Amino acid sequence: MASNSQRLLSLDILRGITVAGMILVNNGWGESFEMLGHSEWNGMTPCDLVFPFFLFIMGISCYLSLVKSEFKPTPQVIRRIVKRTVLLFAIGLFINWFDHAIEGDLLCFGHLRIWAVMQRIALCYGIVSLFALFCNHKYTLHTIAALLVVYTAILVLGNGYSENASENILAQVDLKLFGYDHLYHKSAVDPEGLVGTISSVAHVLLGFYCGMLIRKRETIEQNIIALFVVGAIGVIGGYLLSYGLPLNKRIWSPSYVLMTCGLASLLQALLMYIIDIQQKSGWTTFFHVFGVNALALYVSSELLAILLNNIGVSTVVYNAIHSVIPVLKWTSLAYAVYFVLLNFAIGYVLYRKKIYIKL
């Protein structure tokens, strides 16, 4: 049986690929390639894979982390979960605040966006961790199915696919609970809004279920087969479901959950085969740097992007690249790659000093 370190390496590499991808697609300037942008509504681009991959990995990590305490809901474990949930949510609010504050709007609380990536990560982590402690794990698949059925009913009965915010239940719930000024305004619904958390929790639970499969199998070969089966079922199921419930990241549709979890599971199986069986890990350092400090580097990338943009550095760098690469789409990609490498440099310093920041 392969060692835990081997298993964690392949998971860290997938996490690193995902975080590097998140930073890449979030920081293309100007006219980007379509594949590096989110789908405007229905559909799915490669860009739409990075965040769901991270949530899937978080589900695996939740299982592998909490199994160490045998899922016993001790006060210490519960405090740690609550503390981390609150911290992640607060960091998300801080990023949103910093975006306003750096422009001089320090008291932006009347129009501060409540939701964002870190806030969804926080809620999903907290809910799934509590499920892990207080619920029977044999009902994990039942819970996933129930959540997706409930969310499907909400979408169907509440016009969840409507691009008209005035009739879309997802938009209306956020509007009535939090107010227009605290929401995302670039699409019909806030893509990290409250109701969409239902399917996102199911998403993380699918990762949790895969973590359970990984832990209970005796060999890496068995893990690969199990993940491949889950991945194939997810991709096929998501594809078939998309005929009635189209793939849609903005509302985190059930078909999107199945498809993206399936693809993430298949990629994890492939990485296990390459890294753990073939022992081909010489190429992994770049992604390992991102993987071991994933959330810290994501947060620093968001803050750094806001800072560099505000003080004009981003414009100077972009124009310098554009003077060498005249095609705008390639200029945008080159800038995004530069920004990934900049964050890699920060992460590499931490990596060499063996500093692992756990948010």
CORHUWO-V141911 format. One record per residue. N is the residue number from 1. RES is the residue in three letters. PHI is phi in whole degrees, 0 to 359 (NA if undefined). NEAR is the number of other C-alpha atoms within 10 Angstrom. Layout:
n = {N	N}
res = {RES	RES}
phi = {PHI	PHI}
near = {NEAR	NEAR}
//
This chain:
n = {1	2	3	4	5	6	7	8	9	10	11	12	13	14	15	16	17	18	19	20	21	22	23	24	25	26	27	28	29	30	31	32	33	34	35	36	37	38	39	40	41	42	43	44	45	46	47	48	49	50	51	52	53	54	55	56	57	58	59	60	61	62	63	64	65	66	67	68	69	70	71	72	73	74	75	76	77	78	79	80	81	82	83	84	85	86	87	88	89	90	91	92	93	94	95	96	97	98	99	100	101	102	103	104	105	106	107	108	109	110	111	112	113	114	115	116	117	118	119	120	121	122	123	124	125	126	127	128	129	130	131	132	133	134	135	136	137	138	139	140	141	142	143	144	145	146	147	148	149	150	151	152	153	154	155	156	157	158	159	160	161	162	163	164	165	166	167	168	169	170	171	172	173	174	175	176	177	178	179	180	181	182	183	184	185	186	187	188	189	190	191	192	193	194	195	196	197	198	199	200	201	202	203	204	205	206	207	208	209	210	211	212	213	214	215	216	217	218	219	220	221	222	223	224	225	226	227	228	229	230	231	232	233	234	235	236	237	238	239	240	241	242	243	244	245	246	247	248	249	250	251	252	253	254	255	256	257	258	259	260	261	262	263	264	265	266	267	268	269	270	271	272	273	274	275	276	277	278	279	280	281	282	283	284	285	286	287	288	289	290	291	292	293	294	295	296	297	298	299	300	301	302	303	304	305	306	307	308	309	310	311	312	313	314	315	316	317	318	319	320	321	322	323	324	325	326	327	328	329	330	331	332	333	334	335	336	337	338	339	340	341	342	343	344	345	346	347	348	349	350	351	352	353	354	355	356	357	358	359}
res = {MET	ALA	SER	ASN	SER	GLN	ARG	LEU	LEU	SER	LEU	ASP	ILE	LEU	ARG	GLY	ILE	THR	VAL	ALA	GLY	MET	ILE	LEU	VAL	ASN	ASN	GLY	TRP	GLY	GLU	SER	PHE	GLU	MET	LEU	GLY	HIS	SER	GLU	TRP	ASN	GLY	MET	THR	PRO	CYS	ASP	LEU	VAL	PHE	PRO	PHE	PHE	LEU	PHE	ILE	MET	GLY	ILE	SER	CYS	TYR	LEU	SER	LEU	VAL	LYS	SER	GLU	PHE	LYS	PRO	THR	PRO	GLN	VAL	ILE	ARG	ARG	ILE	VAL	LYS	ARG	THR	VAL	LEU	LEU	PHE	ALA	ILE	GLY	LEU	PHE	ILE	ASN	TRP	PHE	ASP	HIS	ALA	ILE	GLU	GLY	ASP	LEU	LEU	CYS	PHE	GLY	HIS	LEU	ARG	ILE	TRP	ALA	VAL	MET	GLN	ARG	ILE	ALA	LEU	CYS	TYR	GLY	ILE	VAL	SER	LEU	PHE	ALA	LEU	PHE	CYS	ASN	HIS	LYS	TYR	THR	LEU	HIS	THR	ILE	ALA	ALA	LEU	LEU	VAL	VAL	TYR	THR	ALA	ILE	LEU	VAL	LEU	GLY	ASN	GLY	TYR	SER	GLU	ASN	ALA	SER	GLU	ASN	ILE	LEU	ALA	GLN	VAL	ASP	LEU	LYS	LEU	PHE	GLY	TYR	ASP	HIS	LEU	TYR	HIS	LYS	SER	ALA	VAL	ASP	PRO	GLU	GLY	LEU	VAL	GLY	THR	ILE	SER	SER	VAL	ALA	HIS	VAL	LEU	LEU	GLY	PHE	TYR	CYS	GLY	MET	LEU	ILE	ARG	LYS	ARG	GLU	THR	ILE	GLU	GLN	ASN	ILE	ILE	ALA	LEU	PHE	VAL	VAL	GLY	ALA	ILE	GLY	VAL	ILE	GLY	GLY	TYR	LEU	LEU	SER	TYR	GLY	LEU	PRO	LEU	ASN	LYS	ARG	ILE	TRP	SER	PRO	SER	TYR	VAL	LEU	MET	THR	CYS	GLY	LEU	ALA	SER	LEU	LEU	GLN	ALA	LEU	LEU	MET	TYR	ILE	ILE	ASP	ILE	GLN	GLN	LYS	SER	GLY	TRP	THR	THR	PHE	PHE	HIS	VAL	PHE	GLY	VAL	ASN	ALA	LEU	ALA	LEU	TYR	VAL	SER	SER	GLU	LEU	LEU	ALA	ILE	LEU	LEU	ASN	ASN	ILE	GLY	VAL	SER	THR	VAL	VAL	TYR	ASN	ALA	ILE	HIS	SER	VAL	ILE	PRO	VAL	LEU	LYS	TRP	THR	SER	LEU	ALA	TYR	ALA	VAL	TYR	PHE	VAL	LEU	LEU	ASN	PHE	ALA	ILE	GLY	TYR	VAL	LEU	TYR	ARG	LYS	LYS	ILE	TYR	ILE	LYS	LEU}
phi = {NA	290	285	298	298	295	296	293	297	296	290	298	292	296	297	294	302	294	293	300	294	299	294	299	286	277	231	279	264	70	275	265	297	301	293	262	238	287	297	295	209	292	116	207	250	305	300	285	269	292	294	297	299	296	295	298	297	298	297	300	296	301	295	295	281	283	295	295	262	57	58	276	280	286	306	295	294	296	300	296	294	297	299	291	299	296	298	299	295	295	297	299	295	296	300	297	293	300	299	276	297	292	265	100	269	292	259	268	294	286	225	279	294	278	262	181	301	295	293	292	302	299	296	295	299	298	293	292	296	291	301	299	276	247	243	286	292	290	259	299	295	296	293	301	299	297	297	290	294	299	292	300	299	298	296	290	280	249	54	294	266	286	272	262	301	290	240	268	298	296	292	292	297	298	297	287	277	239	90	302	293	257	242	283	245	263	208	299	234	287	295	242	293	295	294	297	296	302	287	292	296	300	300	294	296	295	296	301	297	293	299	295	296	299	292	270	277	277	229	298	301	293	299	298	298	298	292	294	296	300	297	296	297	296	295	295	297	296	296	294	293	294	290	256	233	305	299	203	290	301	255	53	296	304	296	294	300	295	296	289	294	297	295	295	294	296	293	297	297	297	295	298	295	291	276	271	262	283	58	257	239	295	269	272	305	305	282	296	303	287	290	277	230	301	293	299	288	297	298	297	294	295	293	295	297	297	296	297	293	291	269	91	295	301	296	298	296	300	296	295	294	295	292	262	244	287	284	301	295	287	297	299	295	297	296	298	296	304	290	299	295	297	287	298	299	295	294	292	300	296	298	293	272	56	261	242	270	260	274}
near = {9	12	10	10	10	16	18	16	20	24	23	23	25	25	28	25	22	25	24	26	20	22	23	23	23	17	21	24	18	13	14	18	14	12	13	21	17	19	18	14	17	16	14	20	14	14	18	22	21	21	18	23	28	24	27	30	27	24	28	23	20	22	25	18	14	16	16	9	12	11	18	15	15	11	9	9	17	16	12	11	18	16	13	17	23	15	16	22	20	16	16	23	19	15	19	20	20	19	20	18	14	13	12	10	12	12	11	15	13	9	14	18	22	23	22	19	15	22	23	24	23	21	20	25	24	22	16	22	26	17	16	22	19	12	14	9	15	9	11	19	14	10	18	19	15	14	19	22	14	12	22	18	13	15	22	12	11	15	16	24	23	17	14	14	18	13	15	19	22	26	27	17	15	20	19	9	10	15	15	15	14	18	22	19	12	9	14	22	28	24	25	23	24	19	20	22	19	18	26	26	27	27	30	31	30	28	27	27	22	25	24	19	19	21	17	11	14	12	13	20	16	15	23	23	13	19	24	21	15	23	25	19	17	25	23	15	18	24	18	14	18	20	10	9	19	20	26	23	27	22	26	22	27	29	27	32	28	28	28	26	31	28	21	29	28	23	17	23	25	16	22	26	18	14	20	21	14	10	11	12	14	8	9	18	14	18	20	23	27	29	27	25	23	25	19	16	24	18	17	15	23	17	17	16	18	19	17	14	13	14	12	10	13	18	14	13	14	20	15	13	18	18	11	9	15	11	11	16	18	17	24	23	21	19	24	23	19	18	22	21	17	14	20	20	14	15	25	20	12	16	18	9	9	10	13	15	12	10	14}
//
